[in-house]
């Protein structure tokens, strides 16, 4: 349990192992037992879970509090496994047991800003490039959060949370990342649909449909 300034206390899942520990998990997916993609604004705001060790979204309001209570906060995203079938989709990673991660300086605004994202270029990891070709920072930085009932993205005439079952996210014109997308899409080929991350910056370009994902944050200790 943690107690951020000017907030009630709440329970969180901590990672005290990875790279020295000190992480607070803000999103975790391990299987298809909890639907993420069709949750509405209020649910993404307050959070939802079927067990913190299984599947959870901490909630935008809590993410805002945790990402702004310190001068600088780092976000780490980890993806494990790839369900994308390379025999059916030539744009797959071809790494069913692959592991990817990345780290970014990160902040989420308050509800008045529609939980606007500030994310810098990645500093480490193999999930994206560490320059202006970083698809997460280049496509999602300064974007507001979109859900199926609140369309704040920049795609004319379509809601990216609904399109291709991408779910709630800081969508631009429907982004390379959709880590709250539908876990399984029975009537569509896996790849560009649902729960995915696109490696688009350098060839070969491919899509990861993770088996597991984890997003976690901790403060940056600057020298």
C-alpha positions as CSV (number, residue, x, y, z in Angstrom):
1,X,0.0,0.0,0.0
2,X,1.2,3.5,-0.8
3,X,0.0,7.0,0.1
4,X,0.9,9.7,-2.4
5,X,0.6,13.3,-1.4
6,X,-2.9,14.7,-1.4
7,X,-4.4,11.3,-2.0
8,X,-6.0,8.4,-0.2
9,X,-3.8,5.3,0.2
10,X,-4.2,2.4,-2.2
11,X,-2.7,-1.0,-2.9
12,X,-0.1,-1.6,-5.6
13,X,2.0,-4.4,-6.9
14,X,5.7,-3.7,-6.5
15,X,8.7,-5.2,-8.4
16,X,11.7,-5.2,-6.0
17,X,13.8,-7.3,-8.3
18,X,14.2,-5.9,-11.8
19,X,17.2,-3.7,-12.2
20,X,17.5,-3.0,-8.5
21,X,13.8,-2.8,-7.8
22,X,11.6,0.1,-6.7
23,X,9.0,-0.3,-9.4
24,X,5.3,0.2,-9.1
25,X,3.3,-1.9,-11.6
26,X,0.7,0.1,-13.5
27,X,-0.4,-2.5,-16.1
28,X,0.0,-6.3,-16.2
29,X,-1.4,-8.9,-18.5
30,X,-0.8,-12.6,-18.3
31,X,-3.8,-14.2,-20.2
32,X,-7.2,-13.5,-21.7
33,X,-9.2,-13.9,-18.5
34,X,-9.8,-10.1,-18.1
35,X,-11.1,-8.0,-21.0
36,X,-9.2,-4.6,-21.3
37,X,-10.2,-3.2,-24.7
38,X,-13.9,-2.4,-24.1
39,X,-13.6,-0.8,-20.7
40,X,-15.0,2.8,-20.6
41,X,-13.5,6.0,-19.5
42,X,-14.5,5.7,-15.8
43,X,-13.0,2.2,-15.6
44,X,-9.7,3.3,-17.1
45,X,-9.8,6.2,-14.7
46,X,-10.3,4.2,-11.5
47,X,-8.6,0.9,-12.6
48,X,-9.6,-2.7,-12.9
49,X,-8.2,-6.1,-12.1
50,X,-8.9,-9.8,-11.6
51,X,-5.9,-10.1,-9.3
52,X,-2.8,-7.9,-9.2
53,X,-0.6,-10.9,-10.0
54,X,-2.7,-11.8,-13.0
55,X,-4.2,-8.9,-15.0
56,X,-4.6,-5.3,-13.9
57,X,-4.8,-1.6,-15.0
58,X,-3.9,0.5,-12.0
59,X,-6.1,3.5,-13.1
60,X,-5.3,6.7,-14.9
61,X,-5.9,8.9,-11.8
62,X,-3.4,6.8,-9.8
63,X,-0.9,6.8,-12.7
64,X,-1.2,10.5,-12.8
65,X,-0.5,10.8,-9.1
66,X,2.5,8.5,-9.2
67,X,4.0,9.9,-12.3
68,X,3.9,13.5,-11.1
69,X,4.8,13.2,-7.4
70,X,8.5,13.1,-8.2
71,X,10.5,15.4,-10.4
72,X,11.2,12.6,-12.9
73,X,9.8,9.2,-13.4
74,X,10.8,6.4,-15.7
75,X,8.4,3.9,-17.4
76,X,9.6,0.4,-18.1
77,X,7.6,-1.8,-20.5
78,X,8.3,-5.5,-20.7
79,X,6.8,-7.9,-23.3
80,X,7.2,-11.7,-23.1
81,X,6.4,-14.1,-25.9
82,X,4.7,-13.5,-29.3
83,X,1.4,-15.2,-30.2
84,X,1.7,-13.8,-33.8
85,X,1.9,-16.8,-36.1
86,X,4.6,-16.2,-38.7
87,X,3.1,-18.9,-41.0
88,X,-0.1,-16.8,-41.2
89,X,1.4,-13.3,-41.0
90,X,4.7,-12.4,-42.6
91,X,4.9,-9.3,-40.3
92,X,5.4,-11.3,-37.2
93,X,8.6,-11.3,-35.1
94,X,9.1,-15.0,-35.5
95,X,10.1,-15.2,-31.8
96,X,7.3,-17.0,-29.9
97,X,9.5,-17.0,-26.7
98,X,11.0,-13.6,-27.3
99,X,11.6,-10.9,-24.6
100,X,11.5,-7.2,-25.2
101,X,11.8,-4.1,-22.9
102,X,12.2,-0.4,-23.1
103,X,12.5,2.6,-20.7
104,X,11.2,6.1,-21.1
105,X,11.0,9.2,-19.0
106,X,7.2,9.4,-18.4
107,X,4.4,11.6,-17.1
108,X,0.6,11.5,-17.3
109,X,-1.4,14.7,-16.8
110,X,-4.6,15.1,-14.8
111,X,-8.2,14.4,-16.0
112,X,-8.6,18.0,-17.1
113,X,-5.9,17.3,-19.7
114,X,-7.6,14.0,-20.6
115,X,-4.6,12.3,-19.0
116,X,-2.2,13.7,-21.6
117,X,1.0,11.6,-22.0
118,X,4.5,13.0,-21.9
119,X,7.0,10.5,-22.9
120,X,10.6,11.1,-24.0
121,X,12.7,9.0,-26.4
122,X,13.6,5.6,-25.1
123,X,16.9,5.4,-23.2
124,X,17.5,1.6,-23.2
125,X,16.1,-1.7,-24.3
126,X,15.3,-3.6,-27.4
127,X,11.6,-2.7,-27.7
128,X,12.2,0.4,-29.9
129,X,15.0,2.6,-31.1
130,X,16.7,5.2,-28.9
131,X,16.4,8.1,-31.4
132,X,13.7,10.0,-33.3
133,X,12.5,6.8,-34.8
134,X,11.2,5.6,-31.4
135,X,7.6,4.8,-32.4
136,X,6.3,5.2,-28.8
137,X,7.6,8.7,-28.2
138,X,7.1,9.9,-31.8
139,X,3.5,8.7,-32.1
140,X,2.2,8.9,-28.6
141,X,3.9,11.8,-26.9
142,X,1.5,14.7,-26.0
143,X,-1.5,12.5,-26.9
144,X,-4.6,12.4,-24.8
145,X,-6.1,9.1,-23.6
146,X,-8.9,7.6,-25.7
147,X,-11.5,4.9,-24.7
148,X,-14.4,3.4,-26.6
149,X,-16.7,6.1,-25.1
150,X,-14.4,9.1,-25.3
151,X,-12.6,9.7,-28.5
152,X,-9.5,12.0,-28.1
153,X,-7.4,10.6,-30.9
154,X,-6.4,12.3,-34.1
155,X,-7.9,9.8,-36.6
156,X,-10.8,11.5,-38.4
157,X,-14.1,9.7,-38.2
158,X,-12.9,6.7,-36.3
159,X,-12.2,5.9,-32.6
160,X,-8.9,4.1,-32.3
161,X,-10.0,2.3,-29.1
162,X,-12.7,0.6,-31.1
163,X,-10.9,0.2,-34.4
164,X,-9.2,-3.2,-34.6
165,X,-10.1,-3.7,-30.9
166,X,-7.1,-1.6,-29.8
167,X,-8.6,-0.5,-26.5
168,X,-7.8,2.5,-24.3
169,X,-4.5,4.1,-25.0
170,X,-2.8,7.4,-25.8
171,X,-3.7,6.9,-29.5
172,X,-2.6,9.3,-32.2
173,X,-4.0,8.2,-35.5
174,X,-4.1,4.6,-34.2
175,X,-0.7,3.9,-33.0
176,X,2.0,1.3,-33.1
177,X,1.2,0.4,-29.5
178,X,-2.1,-1.1,-28.2
179,X,-1.1,-2.8,-25.0
180,X,-4.7,-2.7,-23.7
181,X,-6.1,-4.2,-26.9
182,X,-8.2,-7.4,-27.2
183,X,-6.1,-10.4,-26.1
184,X,-7.7,-12.7,-28.7
185,X,-9.6,-11.8,-31.8
186,X,-11.2,-15.0,-33.0
187,X,-12.7,-13.5,-36.2
188,X,-9.6,-11.6,-37.2
189,X,-6.0,-12.7,-37.9
190,X,-3.6,-11.9,-35.1
191,X,-1.1,-9.3,-36.0
192,X,-2.4,-5.8,-36.6
193,X,-5.5,-6.5,-34.4
194,X,-5.9,-6.2,-30.6
195,X,-3.1,-6.5,-28.0
196,X,0.0,-5.6,-30.0
197,X,3.2,-3.6,-30.3
198,X,4.6,-2.6,-33.6
199,X,8.4,-2.6,-34.4
200,X,8.2,-0.1,-37.2
201,X,11.3,2.1,-36.9
202,X,13.9,0.0,-38.8
203,X,13.6,-3.0,-41.1
204,X,12.6,-5.7,-40.7
205,X,9.3,-4.3,-39.5
206,X,7.1,-6.6,-37.5
207,X,4.2,-6.8,-35.0
208,X,4.5,-8.4,-31.6
209,X,1.3,-9.9,-30.1
210,X,2.5,-10.5,-26.5
211,X,1.7,-13.4,-24.3
212,X,2.4,-11.2,-21.2
213,X,3.0,-7.5,-20.7
214,X,4.0,-5.3,-17.8
215,X,4.2,-1.6,-17.4
216,X,5.9,-0.2,-14.3
217,X,7.3,3.1,-13.1
218,X,9.8,4.4,-10.5
219,X,11.4,7.7,-9.8
220,X,14.7,8.6,-11.5
221,X,17.5,9.4,-9.1
222,X,19.6,12.0,-10.9
223,X,23.2,12.6,-9.9
